[in-house]
Amino acid sequence: MSNANRLLGFLGAMLLTFGISGLNQENLSFDLNQKAYASIFLGVFLMLIFFIRLKSK
């Protein structure tokens, strides 16, 4: 596994963690949680790329 692939997985996991912890659990509306939802979506996208690159090798 290359360093770039490790970095991709690490960043994806960190974005998911920050997004979930920053989410307002009492009110899940998008208006109040824009940063958290953006972080979660970007983290999921990076993790998908990480797993696709991992399986292709």
C-alpha positions in Angstrom: 0.0 0.0 0.0 1.5 3.3 -1.0 1.7 6.4 1.2 -0.9 8.2 -1.0 -3.4 5.4 -0.4 -2.8 5.4 3.3 -3.2 9.2 3.4 -6.5 8.9 1.5 -7.8 6.3 4.0 -6.7 8.4 7.0 -8.3 11.6 5.7 -11.5 9.8 4.9 -11.7 8.3 8.4 -10.9 11.7 10.0 -13.5 13.5 8.0 -16.1 10.9 8.9 -15.2 11.2 12.6 -15.3 15.0 12.6 -18.6 15.0 10.7 -20.3 12.6 13.0 -19.0 14.3 16.1 -20.0 17.7 14.8 -23.5 16.7 13.9 -26.3 18.2 16.0 -28.1 15.1 17.1 -31.2 17.0 18.4 -31.9 18.8 15.2 -30.7 17.0 12.0 -31.8 19.6 9.5 -29.3 20.4 6.8 -29.5 24.2 7.5 -27.9 23.8 11.0 -25.4 21.0 10.1 -24.0 22.0 6.7 -20.3 21.6 7.7 -21.0 18.2 9.4 -22.9 16.8 6.4 -20.3 18.1 4.0 -17.6 16.4 6.1 -19.5 13.2 6.2 -20.2 13.1 2.5 -16.6 13.9 1.6 -15.3 11.3 4.1 -17.6 8.6 2.5 -16.4 9.6 -0.9 -12.7 9.4 0.1 -13.3 6.0 1.8 -14.9 4.7 -1.4 -11.9 5.8 -3.5 -9.6 4.2 -0.9 -11.4 0.8 -1.0 -11.6 0.9 -4.8 -7.9 1.6 -5.1 -7.2 -1.1 -2.5 -9.2 -3.8 -4.3 -7.8 -2.9 -7.7 -4.2 -3.8 -6.7 
